[in-house]
Amino acid sequence: MLTTFKATAKKLPDGLQVETNVRNFKILMDEPEELGGTNAGMNPVEALLCALGACQTIVASAFAPAHNFTFDEFHVELEGDMDPDGFMGLADVRNGFQEIRFVMHFKTDEPKEKVEEYAKFIERTCPVGDCLANGVKLVLAGVKID
Amino acid sequence: MLTTFKATAKKLPDGLQVETNVRNFKILMDEPEELGGTNAGMNPVEALLCALGACQTIVASAFAPAHNFTFDEFHVELEGDMDPDGFMGLADVRNGFQEIRFVMHFKTDEPKEKVEEYAKFIERTCPVGDCLANGVKLVLAGVKID
């Protein structure tokens, strides 16, 4: 069944700070000083990496019983390469990440081959990963002057 | 200059909860009860919407002087459609968002046409938007058994 998820992002008075809200949860984002901010929070491309890693982690947890896969601990390390000169208009490179790499860590007694299969399942199942790997239709649905 | 941004995501003991970390910042993510979690935080696809909205907001702030564009307030409302039956393997639909829509709100005295042009500039400049609109190469760079 199609489900619609919602969020808002609002500029705060201080520099580049942004408050994002979903239901009763919020995340404060900012840029580090070298990117023009006041470093009050992680920046949006870092939050994007967090969303991907969290999505993979939830898939790892949620699907384990159905795969008869047991593990004691799981974490993922992610990194993405971006050239800020792209969105600054200073170089002819894309504005977003050029590549995102991740390493999955399991504490488990499962055999190596089964762990590697499960890691691939996580990679291809994760909704945020699908959005990033295959792209999403983005629609500027309105511009309001309040 | 190519810059590498990094994050980690770690499964917590409670249900589907995940702690994500970037530098000295963290975000707790979870799923609502109807998606199997304990609702201790927003979920990863909601965080993805936040990352997109925050990125647009920072672009709105950071590039305004260069565009001779002034505004008093800015916020963006975002929503994305997803069918959880996709990643649950229950329906032949994609696992991620099928579409993401956003409405940008400005409090400004600028003329309507200039506001609409600036909104389009924000849309095409935002790095997270580029990642989502055009996709990113994702690389499972390793599977470690600790």
Interface residues (C-beta under 8 A of the other chain):
Chain A: M1 L2 T3 T4 F5 K6 A7 T8 A9 K10 K11 G15 L16 V18 T20 N21 V22 R23 F25 I27 M29 E31 G36 G37 G41 M42 N43 P44 V45 E46 A47 L48 L49 C50 A51 L52 G53 A54 C55 Q56 T57 I58 V59 A60 S61 A62 E73 F74 H75 V76 E77 L78 E79 G80 D81 M82 D83 P84 D85 G86 F87 R94 N95 G96 F97 Q98 E99 I100 R101 F102 V103 M104 H105 F106 K107 T108 K112 V115 E116 A119 K120 E123 T125 C126 P127 V128 G129 D130 C131 L132 A133 N134 G135 V136 K137 L138 V139 L140 A141 G142 V143 K144 I145 D146
Chain B: M1 L2 T3 T4 F5 K6 A7 T8 A9 K10 K11 G15 L16 V18 T20 N21 V22 R23 F25 I27 M29 E31 G36 G37 G41 M42 N43 P44 V45 E46 A47 L48 L49 C50 A51 L52 G53 A54 C55 Q56 T57 I58 V59 A60 S61 A62 E73 F74 H75 V76 E77 L78 E79 G80 D81 M82 D83 P84 D85 G86 F87 R94 N95 G96 F97 Q98 E99 I100 R101 F102 V103 M104 H105 F106 K107 T108 K112 V115 E116 A119 K120 E123 T125 C126 P127 V128 G129 D130 C131 L132 A133 N134 G135 V136 K137 L138 V139 L140 A141 G142 V143 K144 I145 D146
